């Protein structure tokens, strides 16, 4: 008996006149004179109960939980590298921001890799490459609003032997591959490829250009039953050329054929619910409101939970008066039809860039003796929002309260905003003066007080931005980012949610853009300073994009510059003598009891940054572990006994050379119970699985001059 695994490295090439499919014949793996390993022969639906990790978030509820318990507090420090997989060769240049979370089904890991956004299948025991696939999209990929290798792939099976890997290319094409061979599925779309740019609109229902039109996505598609659901993302909007941008859309497709089943437009058209919240017909000349986070589904209720981002632009909304539904909302739609069932808008008329950043998590909790089917959403604001996922009603009251108003010309904010209970706040979301200021020494505290006299400080999570000027007020202090795209996790046994969080404030200053740079009246910047276009991490790094080559050259020729640590207190220049203007923790891990709706504990996450630990002004002082501000950018995996997550930045300490640590925390107390060294910071969410009785933890690392790598840890034999 033999079995072949076919290589499809760069097997698909897009020709000018259409799709040209080259079907490779080289066998990558053949079993001769030996039986096919059992994991390749099994059928049925995968599950974490079998030691698998079948979706990006472990399961369809996106809990990031696995019941495995071989690795625990007693042995975590004994973990060793089981295998490692470098991604440098999957594109013309290495990638330095690898964000993938592998899935594992039947002993095979599937994930994305490299600047080409290749898909790879790896032996889960050894990391050996089984097959790889890539699609060469030329300038279309280089134009993409969401480059990088993406955050992973999805898996579908009919349970009877038809197994598929599904992903979205850099150029926004939906592709289905044979999970066993990596070959495209000819019956899906156009020979395995569906151009989902078709049907994407801007303006008043205009189709975007298929080559240069702005759209892309990092998230893996959501697969449920025989349906695959895909969101959309545009460029990050701090300094963008127009507010008349591509409009957000979520679509569902038949997993076998690629036929579109329904679409949900996140900016309602005339006659649709919510259109009136775009005053002065502003729905027609504004865009974004994308859905770039992962989408969650309740298969029993038949509901899809859609987390929506900010409209164009991130920080100024004078050109879109009104509440702007469904921007910065959670929308529940019918799985069969895409029709809205309920929604909740977290921010009315958004101007803070408080996108819904991560997958909603489904949980079955018990509140005052009453069972509740809940859906929870973490946020950049540092609040956990919890709803009855059937009705959309808050499980704990969310109050509309008056908020400060803007003095930026043309801006009209909502008079009120929603406030969850204080017990559901897990990170700092405004600056309390002077209590939150640095207090290592009285001198540093006083310097912080003097420093902030040049800024507008308002004691509210909804402090609006200001027109900044080097000769006057430099900007407004606003909430930083608590939870970003890696999201949070949930333990279904203890009914506890675990949130990684940044815990430092941000800065908001607006300026009129120069010349004809943008039709937006105000963008991010400060009058009197040189105007600078701000690019997001999604603007880099596709295989054919010029910035990709430049990034690789920097890492190769000037590793010191590439390895320069980010500011210890986060970006924005809010520091005193190089120290964060706020007191620690700068980044943390928090736990919330969802049955009680109460914060259980907070623990600093990450080594104290080198710039703090080695600062001359702190010599001789006993500085406790501060955590790292960039914790908003790392995710976690939850097991039977542990919460595991890695450091977001590299440090050099007496305990380890320059690098980062993968840390384990006790779920009940937040106490760190173990840590193992990684050569670079965590850059993708970790996951765990078991094969042949051995548990593994896999995490993506990258950053600075260290190119992307997947590392698998396990206990010694």
N, C-alpha and C positions, 0 to 999 in steps of 0.2 A: 504494500500500500504506500502510495506517495502523496505528498501534498506540496504545492508550489505557492510561494509568496512572490509576487512580481514587483520589481522595482518600477516606480513611475517618477523618478527624479526628473523634474522639468519636462515631464512627458507631454504636457499640454501647452501649446503655443497658440496665441491669438493672432490670426492673420488679418490683414487689412480688410479683406472681403468677408470675414466671418470667422467661425471657429474651425481650426484645423486640428483634429485629434490624432495624435501619434500613439499608437498602442504598442508599448514595449514588449519584447518577447524574452528578455533576459530573466532567468529565474534567480531570485534573491535568496530563497530558502527552500530546500527540498528535503523531505524525509525519505530516505532510501534504506530499506532493510531494518527499519525501526518503526515502532508505532507512533502515530500522531499523538502528541501530548494531550492529556484529557481536557485541558482548558480550551484547546482549539476545537474540540468536538462537541462540547456541551451546547444545550439549547435552552430555551426559556428566557425569561426576563431577568436582567441582572439586578443586584440589590446589595446594599451595604451589609445586610444580614449574612451574605455569603463572603464577606471580606472584600467586596468590590467597592469601587467609587465610580458609579456609572454616569454621574452628571457633574457639571462644574461645581455645584454646591452640595455634592454628595447624594442628594435625593431631590425629588420634585418640589419639596417644601423649602429647599435651599438652606437647610439647617447647618451644613458643614460639620455634621456629627457622624461619627462611626462608633459602633459598640465594641471595637477591638480594644483589648486591654493587656496585651503581652508587654508592650512598652508602658511603664508606669513610673511613679516617683522613685521607686527603689533602684531602677536600673537606667533611667534616662541618660545619666552621665556616662554610661558605658557604650552609648551608641557609637557605631563606626560607619564610615562611608562604605556602603555596599556596592554602589556603582555610580558613575557620573557620565553625563552626556553633554558634550559641548555642541553649541549650535552655530559656530562660526562659519561652517561651510555651506549653510543654507541661505545663500545669497552672495552677491559680489563683495560685500563688506560685512564684518561682524555686527551684531546687534548688542547694544549696551544697556538696554532696558527690556529685559525678557519678563513678560508679565503672565505667561501661561500657567494654568492649573491643569495638569493632566487628568484624564479620566482613566479608569482601569476596569476592563471587562474581560473575564475569562483568561486572565494571566497576561493580557496585553495592555500596555499603556498607549494612549493616543493623545497627541498634543500638537501645538504649533511651535515653529522654530524659525528664527532667522529673519533677515530683512526681506526675504521673498515671501514670508508667511507660508512656509512649507508646512505640510502635515506629515508627522512621523508616527510610525507604530514601533514600539519598543518592547522587547521581552521584559516583563515586569520583574523577573528574578535577577537579570544580568544587565539590563540596559542596552542589550544588543539591538541594533537597528534591524527591523524586519522588512519594512518598506518605507518609502517616502514619496511624497507627491508635491508638486508645485505648479503654479500657474503663472506664466509670464504675461503681464498686462501692460508693460511699457509705461507710457506717459499717464495713462489712466490711473495706475497705482501711485505714480509720483505726485499726481494732483489730489490724491485722496485726503479727506479731512481727518481720517483716522488711520495712521500708518502703524509701524511696529508689527511684530509678529502676531499680535492679538492675544486674547486671554483664554483661548482654548477652542475645543471642538465639542460636538454633541454626537450621541450614539442613538441609533434606532434599530430595532429588530422586530420581526413579526413573530419571534419565538419559535420559528420552524426552520431557521437556517439562513434567512435573508437578513444580513447584518450590514448596516451602513454607518459611515462616519460623515457628518454634515458640518460644514463650516462656511463662513463668509470671507471671500478674498479681500485683499486690500482695496481692490477696485470695485467692491460692492457687487460681487456675483455670489450667488448661493450655489454651492457645489456639493454633490453627494458622491461618496466613494465606497467601493466594496471594502468592508472592514477587514477581510481576509487578505486582499491583494493590493489595495490602494488604487485599483483601476476605477475610472468613473463609471457611474450607473447609467447606461445608455438610455434607459426608459425615462429618466428624470430630466425635465427641462429640455434643453437642446443638447443632446448627447452628454448628459450629466451636469450641465451648467445652466443656471437660470439667471438672466440679466435682471437683477432687481432694481437697477437704476430706472428701468422702464416703469413709468407710473409715478415716479417721484416728481413733485411739483414745486414751483416757486410762484411768487406774485399771485395773479388771479388765474390760478389753474393752468400755468404754463409748465410743460415738460422741461426738466433741466437737461442740459447738454450731456450726452452719454460719455463724452471724453473728459470734459473739464468741469462738469457740474459738481457742486460741493456736497459730498455725502460719503459716509463710510461707517464702520463700526468695529469696535474691539471685542465686544461681548460675543460669547457663543450663542447660537440660536437656541431657543427653547423648544424641546421636543416633547409632545404629550400625545399618547395614542398614535394616530396616523396624521398628526398635524405638526408642522414646524412653524414657529413664530419668530419673526425677525423685526428688530427695532431699527433706529437710524440715528446718526449723529453728524453734527456739522463742526466746523472749526470753533475753537474756544473764542469767546466773544469779547475780550478786553479791548482790543484794537482791531476792528474788522472794517472792511471798506463799505459795507452797506447793511442797512437793516432789512432790506428786501431780499432776504436770503432763502435758501431751501427750507421747505416746511417739514416738520416732523411727521412721521407716519409709522404705524405698526401694521404689519400684514401677516396673515396666516396662509400657508400653502399646504396642499396635499403632499404628504411626504413621499408618496410613490411617483406621482406624475409632475409635481411642481405647479399644478393649477392653483391660482389664487382663490381662496375661500372667502376671505373678507379683508377689509382694511379699516383702520381707525385713524382718522386725521386728528392730530393733537391741537390744531388750530381749527375750530369749527367753521364750516362754511355757512353762508346765509341759509336760514331755515333750520339749522342744526342747533342742538342745545348748547348754550354758552357763547354763541356768536355775538350776542349783544354786549358781552364783556370786552369786546374789542371796539371801543368807541370810535366814531368818525370813520367807520369802514376800514379801520386799521388792520383788520385781519388780512386784507388783500396785499399789503405792502410790507409785511413783517414775516420773519421766519424763525428758524430753530424750533424750540420746544421739542427737541428730539428725545428719543428714548435710548440712551447709550448704556444704561445699566442692564443687568440681566433681568429677565421677566419671569415671574412665578405663576404657577397654575395650581388651582385646586381641582383635581380631576373629578372628585366626587360631586362637588357643587357645580362644576362646569363653569368656573370663573377664572379669568385671566387678570392678573394684577400688574398694572403698567406704571412704572415710576418715570415721571416726566421731568425734563430739565427746564432751564431758563429760556425765555425767548430772546431774540436779538434786541439790543445788545445786553451784555451781562450787567452793566452798571448804570445804564441810562435808559429810561423808558418814556421820554417825552413824546416820541413819535408813535407810541402805542397806548394812548390813555385807556383806562379801565382796569379791571381785575385780571384780564388776559388768561382766561381758561383755555387749555388745561395745563398751562405752565406751572411748574413746581407743584404738581398734584400727584396723588395716587388715584388711578382710575381702574375700576373693576368693570370688565366687559364680558359678555357672554362668549364662552369658548366656541360655540357653533356659529355665531353670527357676527361677533365683534360689536354688538350693540351695548352701549353704556348701561350699566346697572346702578352704579353709584360712584361718587368721587369725593375726594377731600383735597382742598387746596391749602397747602402749608404756608404759602406766602402769596398774598394778594398783590398784583402788580409788582412782580419781582424786579429788584435792582441790586441784589446782593450776590448773585451767582450761587444761590443755594439750590443747585440741582438736586433732584432725587438721585443719589449717586450709586446706589447699590440695590441688590435684589431684596424685595420684601420677603419676610420670612413667615411661614405659616406655622401656627402652634395651636395645640388644644390644651387650654389652661383651665384652672378652677378659681373663680373669683367669688369669694364669700359663699362658698358651697354651690355655686352655679357653674356648670360647664360652659365654656365659651370657645367657639372656633374663632381664633384671633389671627390677625395679620399685623406684623410689626414692621416699622420703618425707622432705621437709624438716619441721622441727618448731619449735615455740615454744622448745624446750629447746636449740636450736642444734646439734643432731646431725642428720646425714644418715643415715637408715636405708636399707639396700640389701638386697633379697631376690631370690632366684630366684623369678621370678613364676609359674613352673609349680608349684613345690613349697611355696613359702613359707619355705624355709630361708634364714637370713641368709647373704649372700655372704661377709661377714667376721664372725667370732664376736661375738655379743652375750651378755654375761655377766649373770647374776643376782647382784647384790651386796647385802649388808645396807645398810639406809638408816636414818636417824634416825627415831624414833617420836614421835608427837604426845602432848602433855600436855593437849590440849583435851578436856574431859569428854565422854564418849560416843563419841569418835573412836577407831577401831582401824584402823591402817594396815597395809598389806602389809609383812612383814618384809624383803622384797627387792624390787628394781626392776631392769629391764633397762638395761645400760650398753653402748652401742656402743664401738668402739675410739676412742681419743683422736684418731687421725688423721682421723676423720670429724666432729670437732667444729669448727664454723666460726664460732662466736660465744661470748661469755662466758655461762656458765650457772650460775655461783655467784661469790660475792665472795671473792677471795683477799686475806686481811688480812696486812699492810697493802699488799701489792704493787699491788693494783688501785686504790688510792685516789688521788685527785687529787694531783698532784705538781708543779703549776706553780711553787709556792713551798713552802718548809718550813713556813711558817705555815699555809698552806691544808691541807697534809697533817695537821698536828697538830689543826687544827679538825675535820677529818673523823674522826680517831681519837676525839676527845672526843664528837662528835655521835653516833657509833655506839654509845656506851656505853649509850644508852637503847634499843637494839635488840638482838634476839637474832640473832647471826651464826653460822651453821653452815656449815662448808666442804663443802657437798653440793648437787648440783642438786635434791635432793629434800628440802630444808629445809622442814619443815611450818610452817604458820601458828600464831600464838599468840593468846590472848585479850589484846588490847591495852588499856592503861589509861593515861590521862594522868598518873596518879600513880605509874606503875611502868614496865614495859616497854611501849614504844609499838607494837611490832610485830616481825615477823621479816623479815629480808632474804631474798628469794627470787629465783629466776631471772626475768628480764624476758621479753619476747617477742622471739625472734629472727626467725622467719618467720611472717607472718600470711597473710590470705586471698590477697594477690597471688601468693604462691608463688614458685617458682624456675623455672629453664629448663635445657635440655640441648642441647649441640651434638653431633649424631650423627656428625660428621666427626672431631672430636678426642676424643670420648667424655668430655667435660668437663661437669660440672654447675656452674651459676652461681647462687649464693644471695644475694639481698639480705637484710640482717639488722640488726635492732636489737642494740645491744651494751651496754645498761645494765641494772642490776638492778631488781627490783621490791620491793614492800613488802606484807606480808600481816598484817592485823590483823582479828580476829573479835570480835563482840559479840552479846549476846542482843538480839534485836529488841524494840522497844517494844510494849507492849500486845498487840493482836491483829493486828499487821502481817503476821506470817508464822507458819506451823506448823513452820518450820525452827528448830532450837534456836539455831544461831549463823549470822549472816550477816556481810558485810563491814562494818566499823565499829570504833570505838574507844570504850571506856567513858569517860565524862566529857566527850565531845564530842557535839554535837547530831547525832542520827541523821539520815542523809540517804539517800533512795532513789537508787540509782545506775542510770541509764539508759544503755543502749548506743547506738551510732550506728544500729543497726537499728530503734530505737524512733522514729525520725524519718526521713523526712518524707513521709508520704502526702498526697495532695492535700487530703483532708478532715480531717486531723488538726490539732488546735488548736496543737500545738507547731510545725507547719510555718509557720503564720502568724506566730507569735512569732519564729521564726528569721529569717524574711524581714524582719520589722519591725526587728529588731536590725541587720541588715546595711544597711537603708535609713536608719535614724535615728541609729545609733551605729556607724559603720564602724570607728572606732578600737577599740572593744570587740570587734567581730567579727573584726578583724584581729590581735588580740593573739596573739603567738607562744606556742605551748605551751612548757612548761619545757624548756630545752635538753638536759637529761639524761633526759627522759622524765617521765612522771607519777609521783606518789607522794611528792613533797616531799623526795626524797633529794638535798639540795643543801647547799652550804656558801657562805654569802654570795651566794646566787643562782647559784652555779656547780655543775655536776654533781659528785656526790661521788666519781665514778670518773674515772680519766684516760681520754683519748680512745684509740681512736676510739669515738664514740657510736653511729655507724651505719656499715655497711660493705657492700662487695660482696666475696664470696669465691668461689673456684673450687676444685673438687675433681676430681681425676683418678679416674674411675670404674673404669678398668682396674686401677689400683694401689690404690685406696681411700685416697688421700692428699690432704691439703690442699695446693694448689699456691700460692695467694697470697691475700692480703686487701688491700683498698684502702679508705680512708675514702671515704664517699659523702655528698656534699652540702656546701655552704658551711658554714664555721664559724658557728654561730648568733650573731645580733646580740648577745645577752646575754653571750656569752663574748668575742667579738671586741672589744666596746666596754667591757668591765668595767674599772673603775678600778684594781682590784688587779693587773691584768695589763698596765697601761700600760708600754710600753717593752720588753716581753717578746716574743720571737719565738714566737708560738703556731702550730704547724703546723695544717694543715687537719684539723679534728676529725671531720667527718662529722656526721650528724644522727640522733638517737635514733629518730625516727619512720620510719627506713628500713625497718623491719619492715612498713610499710604501703604500700610501692610495689613494683611489679613491673617486669619487663624484657622486651625483645625481643632475640633473638639473630639476627645475620645471618652472612653468609659470613666476615666479618672483625671484626665489632664486637659488643659488648654495649651496649645503649642503655637508659638509665633516667633518670627525672627526680627532682629534689629533692622531698622530702616536705613541706618547710616553706619559707615565703618569707623572704628576707633582703634587706638593703640593703647593698651593698658598693661599694667604689671602682670596681669593674668594671661594675656594672649597677645600675639603679634597683630599687626594691622589686619582688621577683618571685622566680622560681626558674629553674633551668637544666635543660635536657635534655642529658644527658651521654653521651658515647661512650667506651668503654674498649677497649683492645687485649685480645683474648681470651687471648693467650699470657702477658701480663705484668701485666695490671691497670692499666697506665698510662692515665691519661685522655688521649685524643687529640683531643677536641673538645667544644664545648658551645655551645648556642644558648639564647637567652632565651625564657622563657615568662612570661606576666603573672601566673600563679598556680601553686601547687604541682601536681605530678602527682597525680591522684586516681583514675585508672583505668589498667589495664595498657596499654602501648603496643603497636602492631601495625604491620606493614609490608606493602606490596603494590606491584604495578607495573601501569600501564595505558599502552598505546601507547608502550612503551619508557621510561617515566619511573617511577622508584621514589618512593614516598611513605612517610612515617612519620606515623601519627596517634596522638594521645594526648589523653585527657580531662584537663582542668585545672579546679580549683575550690578554694574554701576562703576563710575569712574573709568579706569582703563581695563576693568575686568569684563570681558564679553560674556554673553549669556550662557548659563550652564544649568542643567537640571542635576540635582544631587539627591541620591537616595541613601537614607540612613537605616540601619537595622542593628539588632543586637549581635554580638559575636556568636559564632556557631558553638 
